[in-house]
Amino acid sequence: MSAANHEPDHRTDSEAHNDIGEILTHFREFYTTCHLLGQQRISATEAQARTGDLEMKLNQMLARLTAGARGRSNL
């Protein structure tokens, strides 16, 4: 696609900032879970439950972002 045909990003800076903040929060939660498991402060079952919840949240976020991108590009 040439620069002349490039459609500008319709996201606002606040939307991108919020999404990046959400991803960073998930990374921190995952890191904490790994640390707690390594310190034997939570069980493997608890760690799996926590990471499963994080995976679900990330999948929901990806679906939301994908749907928004499709809507903007009329796919």
PQR file with spaces between the fields and no chain letter, atoms N, CA, C, O and H, PARSE charges and radii, in Angstrom:
ATOM       1  N    MET     1       0.846   -1.163    0.000 -0.4000 1.5000
ATOM       2  CA   MET     1       0.000    0.000    0.000 -0.0000 2.0000
ATOM       3  C    MET     1       0.894    1.228    0.000  0.5500 1.7000
ATOM       4  O    MET     1       1.834    1.311    0.790 -0.5500 1.4000
ATOM       5  N    SER     2       0.614    2.171   -0.867 -0.4000 1.5000
ATOM       6  CA   SER     2       1.428    3.383   -0.928 -0.0000 2.0000
ATOM       7  C    SER     2       1.042    4.333    0.199  0.5500 1.7000
ATOM       8  O    SER     2      -0.017    4.203    0.812 -0.5500 1.4000
ATOM       9  H    SER     2      -0.150    2.104   -1.508  0.4000 1.0000
ATOM      10  N    ALA     3       1.930    5.292    0.455 -0.4000 1.5000
ATOM      11  CA   ALA     3       1.671    6.269    1.515 -0.0000 2.0000
ATOM      12  C    ALA     3       0.418    7.081    1.216  0.5500 1.7000
ATOM      13  O    ALA     3      -0.298    7.478    2.135 -0.5500 1.4000
ATOM      14  H    ALA     3       2.791    5.397   -0.043  0.4000 1.0000
ATOM      15  N    ALA     4       0.146    7.330   -0.067 -0.4000 1.5000
ATOM      16  CA   ALA     4      -1.034    8.111   -0.439 -0.0000 2.0000
ATOM      17  C    ALA     4      -2.319    7.365   -0.100  0.5500 1.7000
ATOM      18  O    ALA     4      -3.338    7.993    0.188 -0.5500 1.4000
ATOM      19  H    ALA     4       0.727    7.008   -0.813  0.4000 1.0000
ATOM      20  N    ASN     5      -2.285    6.035   -0.130 -0.4000 1.5000
ATOM      21  CA   ASN     5      -3.465    5.226    0.148 -0.0000 2.0000
ATOM      22  C    ASN     5      -3.548    4.784    1.611  0.5500 1.7000
ATOM      23  O    ASN     5      -4.494    4.104    2.006 -0.5500 1.4000
ATOM      24  H    ASN     5      -1.458    5.525   -0.363  0.4000 1.0000
ATOM      25  N    HIS     6      -2.575    5.165    2.390 -0.4000 1.5000
ATOM      26  CA   HIS     6      -2.540    4.734    3.792 -0.0000 2.0000
ATOM      27  C    HIS     6      -3.630    5.441    4.590  0.5500 1.7000
ATOM      28  O    HIS     6      -3.707    6.670    4.612 -0.5500 1.4000
ATOM      29  H    HIS     6      -1.806    5.717    2.069  0.4000 1.0000
ATOM      30  N    GLU     7      -4.471    4.639    5.246 -0.4000 1.5000
ATOM      31  CA   GLU     7      -5.507    5.197    6.101 -0.0000 2.0000
ATOM      32  C    GLU     7      -4.923    5.447    7.487  0.5500 1.7000
ATOM      33  O    GLU     7      -4.315    4.544    8.062 -0.5500 1.4000
ATOM      34  H    GLU     7      -4.409    3.641    5.228  0.4000 1.0000
ATOM      35  N    PRO     8      -5.089    6.637    8.035 -0.5600 1.5000
ATOM      36  CA   PRO     8      -4.504    6.926    9.341  0.2800 2.0000
ATOM      37  C    PRO     8      -5.133    6.072   10.440  0.5500 1.7000
ATOM      38  O    PRO     8      -6.271    5.620   10.319 -0.5500 1.4000
ATOM      39  N    ASP     9      -4.381    5.864   11.498 -0.4000 1.5000
ATOM      40  CA   ASP     9      -4.862    5.132   12.653 -0.0000 2.0000
ATOM      41  C    ASP     9      -5.938    5.964   13.336  0.5500 1.7000
ATOM      42  O    ASP     9      -5.709    7.129   13.661 -0.5500 1.4000
ATOM      43  H    ASP     9      -3.456    6.232   11.597  0.4000 1.0000
ATOM      44  N    HIS    10      -7.093    5.382   13.554 -0.4000 1.5000
ATOM      45  CA   HIS    10      -8.207    6.109   14.148 -0.0000 2.0000
ATOM      46  C    HIS    10      -8.227    6.012   15.671  0.5500 1.7000
ATOM      47  O    HIS    10      -9.076    6.625   16.318 -0.5500 1.4000
ATOM      48  H    HIS    10      -7.278    4.435   13.290  0.4000 1.0000
ATOM      49  N    ARG    11      -7.316    5.260   16.239 -0.4000 1.5000
ATOM      50  CA   ARG    11      -7.255    5.160   17.696 -0.0000 2.0000
ATOM      51  C    ARG    11      -6.730    6.470   18.259  0.5500 1.7000
ATOM      52  O    ARG    11      -5.918    7.153   17.634 -0.5500 1.4000
ATOM      53  H    ARG    11      -6.626    4.762   15.713  0.4000 1.0000
ATOM      54  N    THR    12      -7.199    6.800   19.424 -0.4000 1.5000
ATOM      55  CA   THR    12      -6.677    7.984   20.090 -0.0000 2.0000
ATOM      56  C    THR    12      -5.514    7.576   20.970  0.5500 1.7000
ATOM      57  O    THR    12      -5.354    6.400   21.299 -0.5500 1.4000
ATOM      58  H    THR    12      -7.859    6.246   19.931  0.4000 1.0000
ATOM      59  N    ASP    13      -4.718    8.530   21.341 -0.4000 1.5000
ATOM      60  CA   ASP    13      -3.597    8.244   22.224 -0.0000 2.0000
ATOM      61  C    ASP    13      -4.064    7.642   23.544  0.5500 1.7000
ATOM      62  O    ASP    13      -3.393    6.770   24.096 -0.5500 1.4000
ATOM      63  H    ASP    13      -4.848    9.485   21.074  0.4000 1.0000
ATOM      64  N    SER    14      -5.202    8.094   24.054 -0.4000 1.5000
ATOM      65  CA   SER    14      -5.698    7.554   25.323 -0.0000 2.0000
ATOM      66  C    SER    14      -6.092    6.087   25.183  0.5500 1.7000
ATOM      67  O    SER    14      -5.891    5.308   26.114 -0.5500 1.4000
ATOM      68  H    SER    14      -5.747    8.802   23.605  0.4000 1.0000
ATOM      69  N    GLU    15      -6.651    5.696   24.035 -0.4000 1.5000
ATOM      70  CA   GLU    15      -6.995    4.291   23.813 -0.0000 2.0000
ATOM      71  C    GLU    15      -5.739    3.430   23.814  0.5500 1.7000
ATOM      72  O    GLU    15      -5.691    2.389   24.469 -0.5500 1.4000
ATOM      73  H    GLU    15      -6.814    6.329   23.278  0.4000 1.0000
ATOM      74  N    ALA    16      -4.731    3.867   23.082 -0.4000 1.5000
ATOM      75  CA   ALA    16      -3.472    3.117   23.024 -0.0000 2.0000
ATOM      76  C    ALA    16      -2.826    3.075   24.398  0.5500 1.7000
ATOM      77  O    ALA    16      -2.318    2.032   24.807 -0.5500 1.4000
ATOM      78  H    ALA    16      -4.771    4.713   22.550  0.4000 1.0000
ATOM      79  N    HIS    17      -2.837    4.180   25.109 -0.4000 1.5000
ATOM      80  CA   HIS    17      -2.254    4.242   26.452 -0.0000 2.0000
ATOM      81  C    HIS    17      -2.963    3.255   27.389  0.5500 1.7000
ATOM      82  O    HIS    17      -2.308    2.543   28.150 -0.5500 1.4000
ATOM      83  H    HIS    17      -3.249    5.028   24.776  0.4000 1.0000
ATOM      84  N    ASN    18      -4.288    3.214   27.332 -0.4000 1.5000
ATOM      85  CA   ASN    18      -5.054    2.295   28.175 -0.0000 2.0000
ATOM      86  C    ASN    18      -4.736    0.837   27.851  0.5500 1.7000
ATOM      87  O    ASN    18      -4.567    0.021   28.757 -0.5500 1.4000
ATOM      88  H    ASN    18      -4.820    3.793   26.714  0.4000 1.0000
ATOM      89  N    ASP    19      -4.654    0.511   26.563 -0.4000 1.5000
ATOM      90  CA   ASP    19      -4.348   -0.870   26.157 -0.0000 2.0000
ATOM      91  C    ASP    19      -2.947   -1.275   26.602  0.5500 1.7000
ATOM      92  O    ASP    19      -2.742   -2.389   27.083 -0.5500 1.4000
ATOM      93  H    ASP    19      -4.791    1.174   25.828  0.4000 1.0000
ATOM      94  N    ILE    20      -1.991   -0.377   26.442 -0.4000 1.5000
ATOM      95  CA   ILE    20      -0.613   -0.670   26.870 -0.0000 2.0000
ATOM      96  C    ILE    20      -0.578   -0.845   28.380  0.5500 1.7000
ATOM      97  O    ILE    20       0.097   -1.745   28.881 -0.5500 1.4000
ATOM      98  H    ILE    20      -2.157    0.528   26.050  0.4000 1.0000
ATOM      99  N    GLY    21      -1.289   -0.004   29.107 -0.4000 1.5000
ATOM     100  CA   GLY    21      -1.363   -0.139   30.559 -0.0000 2.0000
ATOM     101  C    GLY    21      -1.959   -1.461   30.986  0.5500 1.7000
ATOM     102  O    GLY    21      -1.502   -2.074   31.951 -0.5500 1.4000
ATOM     103  H    GLY    21      -1.837    0.727   28.701  0.4000 1.0000
ATOM     104  N    GLU    22      -2.989   -1.906   30.261 -0.4000 1.5000
ATOM     105  CA   GLU    22      -3.627   -3.189   30.569 -0.0000 2.0000
ATOM     106  C    GLU    22      -2.662   -4.349   30.326  0.5500 1.7000
ATOM     107  O    GLU    22      -2.590   -5.277   31.132 -0.5500 1.4000
ATOM     108  H    GLU    22      -3.360   -1.408   29.477  0.4000 1.0000
ATOM     109  N    ILE    23      -1.930   -4.300   29.232 -0.4000 1.5000
ATOM     110  CA   ILE    23      -0.957   -5.353   28.937 -0.0000 2.0000
ATOM     111  C    ILE    23       0.136   -5.379   30.004  0.5500 1.7000
ATOM     112  O    ILE    23       0.519   -6.452   30.470 -0.5500 1.4000
ATOM     113  H    ILE    23      -1.988   -3.546   28.578  0.4000 1.0000
ATOM     114  N    LEU    24       0.636   -4.216   30.393 -0.4000 1.5000
ATOM     115  CA   LEU    24       1.668   -4.165   31.435 -0.0000 2.0000
ATOM     116  C    LEU    24       1.158   -4.716   32.755  0.5500 1.7000
ATOM     117  O    LEU    24       1.901   -5.393   33.466 -0.5500 1.4000
ATOM     118  H    LEU    24       0.325   -3.344   30.015  0.4000 1.0000
ATOM     119  N    THR    25      -0.083   -4.443   33.093 -0.4000 1.5000
ATOM     120  CA   THR    25      -0.680   -4.996   34.311 -0.0000 2.0000
ATOM     121  C    THR    25      -0.698   -6.518   34.252  0.5500 1.7000
ATOM     122  O    THR    25      -0.384   -7.183   35.239 -0.5500 1.4000
ATOM     123  H    THR    25      -0.686   -3.893   32.515  0.4000 1.0000
ATOM     124  N    HIS    26      -1.062   -7.071   33.100 -0.4000 1.5000
ATOM     125  CA   HIS    26      -1.087   -8.523   32.946 -0.0000 2.0000
ATOM     126  C    HIS    26       0.313   -9.118   33.074  0.5500 1.7000
ATOM     127  O    HIS    26       0.486  -10.167   33.695 -0.5500 1.4000
ATOM     128  H    HIS    26      -1.318   -6.532   32.298  0.4000 1.0000
ATOM     129  N    PHE    27       1.305   -8.461   32.496 -0.4000 1.5000
ATOM     130  CA   PHE    27       2.681   -8.940   32.631 -0.0000 2.0000
ATOM     131  C    PHE    27       3.108   -8.950   34.097  0.5500 1.7000
ATOM     132  O    PHE    27       3.732   -9.902   34.565 -0.5500 1.4000
ATOM     133  H    PHE    27       1.165   -7.609   31.991  0.4000 1.0000
ATOM     134  N    ARG    28       2.767   -7.891   34.808 -0.4000 1.5000
ATOM     135  CA   ARG    28       3.130   -7.818   36.231 -0.0000 2.0000
ATOM     136  C    ARG    28       2.445   -8.915   37.031  0.5500 1.7000
ATOM     137  O    ARG    28       3.059   -9.522   37.909 -0.5500 1.4000
ATOM     138  H    ARG    28       2.260   -7.118   34.428  0.4000 1.0000
ATOM     139  N    GLU    29       1.179   -9.173   36.735 -0.4000 1.5000
ATOM     140  CA   GLU    29       0.451  -10.242   37.419 -0.0000 2.0000
ATOM     141  C    GLU    29       1.100  -11.597   37.130  0.5500 1.7000
ATOM     142  O    GLU    29       1.234  -12.434   38.023 -0.5500 1.4000
ATOM     143  H    GLU    29       0.680   -8.680   36.022  0.4000 1.0000
ATOM     144  N    PHE    30       1.502  -11.802   35.874 -0.4000 1.5000
ATOM     145  CA   PHE    30       2.142  -13.065   35.512 -0.0000 2.0000
ATOM     146  C    PHE    30       3.484  -13.211   36.222  0.5500 1.7000
ATOM     147  O    PHE    30       3.799  -14.276   36.753 -0.5500 1.4000
ATOM     148  H    PHE    30       1.393  -11.122   35.149  0.4000 1.0000
ATOM     149  N    TYR    31       4.271  -12.139   36.232 -0.4000 1.5000
ATOM     150  CA   TYR    31       5.567  -12.161   36.906 -0.0000 2.0000
ATOM     151  C    TYR    31       5.382  -12.474   38.392  0.5500 1.7000
ATOM     152  O    TYR    31       6.118  -13.286   38.952 -0.5500 1.4000
ATOM     153  H    TYR    31       4.016  -11.273   35.801  0.4000 1.0000
ATOM     154  N    THR    32       4.406  -11.837   39.025 -0.4000 1.5000
ATOM     155  CA   THR    32       4.136  -12.082   40.437 -0.0000 2.0000
ATOM     156  C    THR    32       3.745  -13.534   40.671  0.5500 1.7000
ATOM     157  O    THR    32       4.196  -14.151   41.636 -0.5500 1.4000
ATOM     158  H    THR    32       3.808  -11.177   38.570  0.4000 1.0000
ATOM     159  N    THR    33       2.917  -14.076   39.804 -0.4000 1.5000
ATOM     160  CA   THR    33       2.516  -15.478   39.928 -0.0000 2.0000
ATOM     161  C    THR    33       3.729  -16.395   39.840  0.5500 1.7000
ATOM     162  O    THR    33       3.871  -17.320   40.640 -0.5500 1.4000
ATOM     163  H    THR    33       2.550  -13.574   39.020  0.4000 1.0000
ATOM     164  N    CYS    34       4.601  -16.144   38.873 -0.4000 1.5000
ATOM     165  CA   CYS    34       5.811  -16.955   38.717 -0.0000 2.0000
ATOM     166  C    CYS    34       6.697  -16.838   39.959  0.5500 1.7000
ATOM     167  O    CYS    34       7.233  -17.837   40.439 -0.5500 1.4000
ATOM     168  H    CYS    34       4.486  -15.393   38.223  0.4000 1.0000
ATOM     169  N    HIS    35       6.846  -15.637   40.468 -0.4000 1.5000
ATOM     170  CA   HIS    35       7.668  -15.418   41.657 -0.0000 2.0000
ATOM     171  C    HIS    35       7.085  -16.161   42.864  0.5500 1.7000
ATOM     172  O    HIS    35       7.812  -16.840   43.589 -0.5500 1.4000
ATOM     173  H    HIS    35       6.410  -14.826   40.078  0.4000 1.0000
ATOM     174  N    LEU    36       5.785  -16.030   43.073 -0.4000 1.5000
ATOM     175  CA   LEU    36       5.144  -16.711   44.203 -0.0000 2.0000
ATOM     176  C    LEU    36       5.263  -18.220   44.087  0.5500 1.7000
ATOM     177  O    LEU    36       5.477  -18.903   45.088 -0.5500 1.4000
ATOM     178  H    LEU    36       5.195  -15.478   42.484  0.4000 1.0000
ATOM     179  N    LEU    37       5.128  -18.744   42.887 -0.4000 1.5000
ATOM     180  CA   LEU    37       5.288  -20.179   42.676 -0.0000 2.0000
ATOM     181  C    LEU    37       6.725  -20.596   42.965  0.5500 1.7000
ATOM     182  O    LEU    37       6.961  -21.604   43.631 -0.5500 1.4000
ATOM     183  H    LEU    37       4.954  -18.189   42.074  0.4000 1.0000
ATOM     184  N    GLY    38       7.681  -19.825   42.469 -0.4000 1.5000
ATOM     185  CA   GLY    38       9.087  -20.129   42.715 -0.0000 2.0000
ATOM     186  C    GLY    38       9.446  -20.086   44.184  0.5500 1.7000
ATOM     187  O    GLY    38      10.315  -20.834   44.633 -0.5500 1.4000
ATOM     188  H    GLY    38       7.489  -19.005   41.928  0.4000 1.0000
ATOM     189  N    GLN    39       8.792  -19.222   44.938 -0.4000 1.5000
ATOM     190  CA   GLN    39       9.020  -19.107   46.383 -0.0000 2.0000
ATOM     191  C    GLN    39       8.161  -20.095   47.178  0.5500 1.7000
ATOM     192  O    GLN    39       8.197  -20.111   48.408 -0.5500 1.4000
ATOM     193  H    GLN    39       8.086  -18.614   44.574  0.4000 1.0000
ATOM     194  N    GLN    40       7.399  -20.905   46.469 -0.4000 1.5000
ATOM     195  CA   GLN    40       6.492  -21.903   47.055 -0.0000 2.0000
ATOM     196  C    GLN    40       5.471  -21.252   47.988  0.5500 1.7000
ATOM     197  O    GLN    40       5.087  -21.821   49.009 -0.5500 1.4000
ATOM     198  H    GLN    40       7.370  -20.892   45.469  0.4000 1.0000
ATOM     199  N    ARG    41       5.044  -20.049   47.612 -0.4000 1.5000
ATOM     200  CA   ARG    41       4.029  -19.344   48.396 -0.0000 2.0000
ATOM     201  C    ARG    41       2.628  -19.589   47.844  0.5500 1.7000
ATOM     202  O    ARG    41       1.631  -19.302   48.508 -0.5500 1.4000
ATOM     203  H    ARG    41       5.356  -19.587   46.782  0.4000 1.0000
ATOM     204  N    ILE    42       2.561  -20.127   46.611 -0.4000 1.5000
ATOM     205  CA   ILE    42       1.301  -20.606   46.052 -0.0000 2.0000
ATOM     206  C    ILE    42       1.571  -21.966   45.418  0.5500 1.7000
ATOM     207  O    ILE    42       2.705  -22.294   45.071 -0.5500 1.4000
ATOM     208  H    ILE    42       3.371  -20.359   46.072  0.4000 1.0000
ATOM     209  N    SER    43       0.521  -22.734   45.277 -0.4000 1.5000
ATOM     210  CA   SER    43       0.659  -24.069   44.685 -0.0000 2.0000
ATOM     211  C    SER    43       0.677  -23.980   43.161  0.5500 1.7000
ATOM     212  O    SER    43       0.332  -22.955   42.574 -0.5500 1.4000
ATOM     213  H    SER    43      -0.401  -22.467   45.559  0.4000 1.0000
ATOM     214  N    ALA    44       1.084  -25.073   42.548 -0.4000 1.5000
ATOM     215  CA   ALA    44       1.062  -25.140   41.085 -0.0000 2.0000
ATOM     216  C    ALA    44      -0.367  -25.002   40.566  0.5500 1.7000
ATOM     217  O    ALA    44      -0.591  -24.413   39.509 -0.5500 1.4000
ATOM     218  H    ALA    44       1.363  -25.906   43.025  0.4000 1.0000
ATOM     219  N    THR    45      -1.320  -25.538   41.298 -0.4000 1.5000
ATOM     220  CA   THR    45      -2.727  -25.430   40.907 -0.0000 2.0000
ATOM     221  C    THR    45      -3.178  -23.974   40.925  0.5500 1.7000
ATOM     222  O    THR    45      -3.863  -23.521   40.008 -0.5500 1.4000
ATOM     223  H    THR    45      -1.138  -26.017   42.157  0.4000 1.0000
ATOM     224  N    GLU    46      -2.791  -23.232   41.980 -0.4000 1.5000
ATOM     225  CA   GLU    46      -3.132  -21.814   42.063 -0.0000 2.0000
ATOM     226  C    GLU    46      -2.458  -21.032   40.942  0.5500 1.7000
ATOM     227  O    GLU    46      -3.076  -20.153   40.341 -0.5500 1.4000
ATOM     228  H    GLU    46      -2.235  -23.600   42.726  0.4000 1.0000
ATOM     229  N    ALA    47      -1.198  -21.345   40.657 -0.4000 1.5000
ATOM     230  CA   ALA    47      -0.482  -20.665   39.577 -0.0000 2.0000
ATOM     231  C    ALA    47      -1.158  -20.924   38.233  0.5500 1.7000
ATOM     232  O    ALA    47      -1.281  -20.012   37.415 -0.5500 1.4000
ATOM     233  H    ALA    47      -0.697  -22.059   41.146  0.4000 1.0000
ATOM     234  N    GLN    48      -1.592  -22.150   38.004 -0.4000 1.5000
ATOM     235  CA   GLN    48      -2.285  -22.468   36.751 -0.0000 2.0000
ATOM     236  C    GLN    48      -3.600  -21.713   36.660  0.5500 1.7000
ATOM     237  O    GLN    48      -3.957  -21.229   35.586 -0.5500 1.4000
ATOM     238  H    GLN    48      -1.492  -22.891   38.668  0.4000 1.0000
ATOM     239  N    ALA    49      -4.319  -21.605   37.754 -0.4000 1.5000
ATOM     240  CA   ALA    49      -5.594  -20.875   37.752 -0.0000 2.0000
ATOM     241  C    ALA    49      -5.350  -19.396   37.442  0.5500 1.7000
ATOM     242  O    ALA    49      -6.074  -18.793   36.650 -0.5500 1.4000
ATOM     243  H    ALA    49      -4.029  -21.999   38.627  0.4000 1.0000
ATOM     244  N    ARG    50      -4.332  -18.823   38.069 -0.4000 1.5000
ATOM     245  CA   ARG    50      -4.026  -17.407   37.835 -0.0000 2.0000
ATOM     246  C    ARG    50      -3.607  -17.164   36.384  0.5500 1.7000
ATOM     247  O    ARG    50      -4.071  -16.212   35.756 -0.5500 1.4000
ATOM     248  H    ARG    50      -3.743  -19.312   38.713  0.4000 1.0000
ATOM     249  N    THR    51      -2.744  -18.010   35.857 -0.4000 1.5000
ATOM     250  CA   THR    51      -2.302  -17.804   34.479 -0.0000 2.0000
ATOM     251  C    THR    51      -3.435  -18.085   33.495  0.5500 1.7000
ATOM     252  O    THR    51      -3.498  -17.466   32.433 -0.5500 1.4000
ATOM     253  H    THR    51      -2.367  -18.783   36.368  0.4000 1.0000
ATOM     254  N    GLY    52      -4.320  -19.002   33.835 -0.4000 1.5000
ATOM     255  CA   GLY    52      -5.493  -19.239   32.989 -0.0000 2.0000
ATOM     256  C    GLY    52      -6.386  -18.017   32.928  0.5500 1.7000
ATOM     257  O    GLY    52      -6.910  -17.672   31.869 -0.5500 1.4000
ATOM     258  H    GLY    52      -4.269  -19.504   34.698  0.4000 1.0000
ATOM     259  N    ASP    53      -6.562  -17.356   34.078 -0.4000 1.5000
ATOM     260  CA   ASP    53      -7.357  -16.125   34.107 -0.0000 2.0000
ATOM     261  C    ASP    53      -6.705  -15.035   33.265  0.5500 1.7000
ATOM     262  O    ASP    53      -7.382  -14.322   32.524 -0.5500 1.4000
ATOM     263  H    ASP    53      -6.137  -17.636   34.939  0.4000 1.0000
ATOM     264  N    LEU    54      -5.381  -14.912   33.384 -0.4000 1.5000
ATOM     265  CA   LEU    54      -4.670  -13.909   32.590 -0.0000 2.0000
ATOM     266  C    LEU    54      -4.791  -14.203   31.100  0.5500 1.7000
ATOM     267  O    LEU    54      -4.991  -13.292   30.297 -0.5500 1.4000
ATOM     268  H    LEU    54      -4.831  -15.491   33.985  0.4000 1.0000
ATOM     269  N    GLU    55      -4.671  -15.469   30.734 -0.4000 1.5000
ATOM     270  CA   GLU    55      -4.797  -15.844   29.322 -0.0000 2.0000
ATOM     271  C    GLU    55      -6.178  -15.482   28.790  0.5500 1.7000
ATOM     272  O    GLU    55      -6.308  -14.984   27.672 -0.5500 1.4000
ATOM     273  H    GLU    55      -4.509  -16.210   31.387  0.4000 1.0000
ATOM     274  N    MET    56      -7.209  -15.734   29.596 -0.4000 1.5000
ATOM     275  CA   MET    56      -8.565  -15.398   29.178 -0.0000 2.0000
ATOM     276  C    MET    56      -8.707  -13.888   28.976  0.5500 1.7000
ATOM     277  O    MET    56      -9.296  -13.446   27.990 -0.5500 1.4000
ATOM     278  H    MET    56      -7.104  -16.138   30.505  0.4000 1.0000
ATOM     279  N    LYS    57      -8.170  -13.099   29.907 -0.4000 1.5000
ATOM     280  CA   LYS    57      -8.241  -11.639   29.781 -0.0000 2.0000
ATOM     281  C    LYS    57      -7.503  -11.157   28.532  0.5500 1.7000
ATOM     282  O    LYS    57      -7.993  -10.279   27.822 -0.5500 1.4000
ATOM     283  H    LYS    57      -7.691  -13.458   30.708  0.4000 1.0000
ATOM     284  N    LEU    58      -6.331  -11.727   28.265 -0.4000 1.5000
ATOM     285  CA   LEU    58      -5.573  -11.334   27.075 -0.0000 2.0000
ATOM     286  C    LEU    58      -6.299  -11.728   25.796  0.5500 1.7000
ATOM     287  O    LEU    58      -6.286  -10.977   24.821 -0.5500 1.4000
ATOM     288  H    LEU    58      -5.933  -12.441   28.842  0.4000 1.0000
ATOM     289  N    ASN    59      -6.930  -12.896   25.790 -0.4000 1.5000
ATOM     290  CA   ASN    59      -7.703  -13.319   24.618 -0.0000 2.0000
ATOM     291  C    ASN    59      -8.890  -12.388   24.383  0.5500 1.7000
ATOM     292  O    ASN    59      -9.213  -12.065   23.240 -0.5500 1.4000
ATOM     293  H    ASN    59      -6.941  -13.506   26.583  0.4000 1.0000
ATOM     294  N    GLN    60      -9.542  -11.955   25.472 -0.4000 1.5000
ATOM     295  CA   GLN    60     -10.657  -11.014   25.337 -0.0000 2.0000
ATOM     296  C    GLN    60     -10.171   -9.672   24.799  0.5500 1.7000
ATOM     297  O    GLN    60     -10.821   -9.053   23.957 -0.5500 1.4000
ATOM     298  H    GLN    60      -9.280  -12.218   26.401  0.4000 1.0000
ATOM     299  N    MET    61      -9.026   -9.236   25.295 -0.4000 1.5000
ATOM     300  CA   MET    61      -8.457   -7.978   24.817 -0.0000 2.0000
ATOM     301  C    MET    61      -8.104   -8.084   23.334  0.5500 1.7000
ATOM     302  O    MET    61      -8.396   -7.170   22.562 -0.5500 1.4000
ATOM     303  H    MET    61      -8.497   -9.738   25.980  0.4000 1.0000
ATOM     304  N    LEU    62      -7.484   -9.182   22.936 -0.4000 1.5000
ATOM     305  CA   LEU    62      -7.134   -9.387   21.531 -0.0000 2.0000
ATOM     306  C    LEU    62      -8.387   -9.393   20.662  0.5500 1.7000
ATOM     307  O    LEU    62      -8.392   -8.803   19.581 -0.5500 1.4000
ATOM     308  H    LEU    62      -7.246   -9.923   23.563  0.4000 1.0000
ATOM     309  N    ALA    63      -9.442  -10.050   21.120 -0.4000 1.5000
ATOM     310  CA   ALA    63     -10.692  -10.079   20.354 -0.0000 2.0000
ATOM     311  C    ALA    63     -11.264   -8.674   20.208  0.5500 1.7000
ATOM     312  O    ALA    63     -11.750   -8.306   19.139 -0.5500 1.4000
ATOM     313  H    ALA    63      -9.438  -10.529   21.998  0.4000 1.0000
ATOM     314  N    ARG    64     -11.205   -7.893   21.280 -0.4000 1.5000
ATOM     315  CA   ARG    64     -11.714   -6.519   21.238 -0.0000 2.0000
ATOM     316  C    ARG    64     -10.908   -5.669   20.262  0.5500 1.7000
ATOM     317  O    ARG    64     -11.470   -4.914   19.469 -0.5500 1.4000
ATOM     318  H    ARG    64     -10.810   -8.192   22.149  0.4000 1.0000
ATOM     319  N    LEU    65      -9.577   -5.801   20.328 -0.4000 1.5000
ATOM     320  CA   LEU    65      -8.722   -5.020   19.430 -0.0000 2.0000
ATOM     321  C    LEU    65      -8.893   -5.439   17.979  0.5500 1.7000
ATOM     322  O    LEU    65      -8.909   -4.599   17.079 -0.5500 1.4000
ATOM     323  H    LEU    65      -9.120   -6.414   20.972  0.4000 1.0000
ATOM     324  N    THR    66      -9.019   -6.727   17.759 -0.4000 1.5000
ATOM     325  CA   THR    66      -9.224   -7.253   16.400 -0.0000 2.0000
ATOM     326  C    THR    66     -10.547   -6.790   15.835  0.5500 1.7000
ATOM     327  O    THR    66     -10.626   -6.381   14.677 -0.5500 1.4000
ATOM     328  H    THR    66      -9.007   -7.409   18.490  0.4000 1.0000
ATOM     329  N    ALA    67     -11.594   -6.853   16.652 -0.4000 1.5000
ATOM     330  CA   ALA    67     -12.913   -6.405   16.195 -0.0000 2.0000
ATOM     331  C    ALA    67     -12.899   -4.916   15.874  0.5500 1.7000
ATOM     332  O    ALA    67     -13.514   -4.481   14.900 -0.5500 1.4000
ATOM     333  H    ALA    67     -11.530   -7.185   17.593  0.4000 1.0000
ATOM     334  N    GLY    68     -12.199   -4.138   16.690 -0.4000 1.5000
ATOM     335  CA   GLY    68     -12.097   -2.706   16.430 -0.0000 2.0000
ATOM     336  C    GLY    68     -11.354   -2.406   15.153  0.5500 1.7000
ATOM     337  O    GLY    68     -11.736   -1.513   14.397 -0.5500 1.4000
ATOM     338  H    GLY    68     -11.700   -4.491   17.481  0.4000 1.0000
ATOM     339  N    ALA    69     -10.277   -3.160   14.907 -0.4000 1.5000
ATOM     340  CA   ALA    69      -9.492   -2.970   13.679 -0.0000 2.0000
ATOM     341  C    ALA    69     -10.316   -3.358   12.464  0.5500 1.7000
ATOM     342  O    ALA    69     -10.264   -2.683   11.436 -0.5500 1.4000
ATOM     343  H    ALA    69      -9.966   -3.885   15.522  0.4000 1.0000
ATOM     344  N    ARG    70     -11.075   -4.440   12.575 -0.4000 1.5000
ATOM     345  CA   ARG    70     -11.928   -4.857   11.445 -0.0000 2.0000
ATOM     346  C    ARG    70     -12.993   -3.816   11.158  0.5500 1.7000
ATOM     347  O    ARG    70     -13.291   -3.511   10.003 -0.5500 1.4000
ATOM     348  H    ARG    70     -11.117   -4.988   13.410  0.4000 1.0000
ATOM     349  N    GLY    71     -13.559   -3.278   12.220 -0.4000 1.5000
ATOM     350  CA   GLY    71     -14.595   -2.260   12.042 -0.0000 2.0000
ATOM     351  C    GLY    71     -14.065   -1.018   11.359  0.5500 1.7000
ATOM     352  O    GLY    71     -14.748   -0.412   10.533 -0.5500 1.4000
ATOM     353  H    GLY    71     -13.317   -3.526   13.158  0.4000 1.0000
ATOM     354  N    ARG    72     -12.842   -0.639   11.706 -0.4000 1.5000
ATOM     355  CA   ARG    72     -12.243    0.554   11.109 -0.0000 2.0000
ATOM     356  C    ARG    72     -11.854    0.320    9.657  0.5500 1.7000
ATOM     357  O    ARG    72     -11.859    1.252    8.853 -0.5500 1.4000
ATOM     358  H    ARG    72     -12.288   -1.132   12.377  0.4000 1.0000
ATOM     359  N    SER    73     -11.513   -0.931    9.313 -0.4000 1.5000
ATOM     360  CA   SER    73     -11.073   -1.200    7.943 -0.0000 2.0000
ATOM     361  C    SER    73     -12.185   -1.780    7.074  0.5500 1.7000
ATOM     362  O    SER    73     -11.977   -2.057    5.893 -0.5500 1.4000
ATOM     363  H    SER    73     -11.509   -1.688    9.966  0.4000 1.0000
ATOM     364  N    ASN    74     -13.373   -1.962    7.666 -0.4000 1.5000
ATOM     365  CA   ASN    74     -14.517   -2.515    6.944 -0.0000 2.0000
ATOM     366  C    ASN    74     -14.251   -3.883    6.368  0.5500 1.7000
ATOM     367  O    ASN    74     -14.646   -4.165    5.236 -0.5500 1.4000
ATOM     368  H    ASN    74     -13.543   -1.736    8.625  0.4000 1.0000
ATOM     369  N    LEU    75     -13.579   -4.753    7.134 -0.4000 1.5000
ATOM     370  CA   LEU    75     -13.291   -6.112    6.664 -0.0000 2.0000
ATOM     371  C    LEU    75     -14.500   -6.978    6.791  0.5500 1.7000
ATOM     372  O    LEU    75     -14.453   -8.159    6.446 -0.5500 1.4000
ATOM     373  H    LEU    75     -13.258   -4.524    8.053  0.4000 1.0000
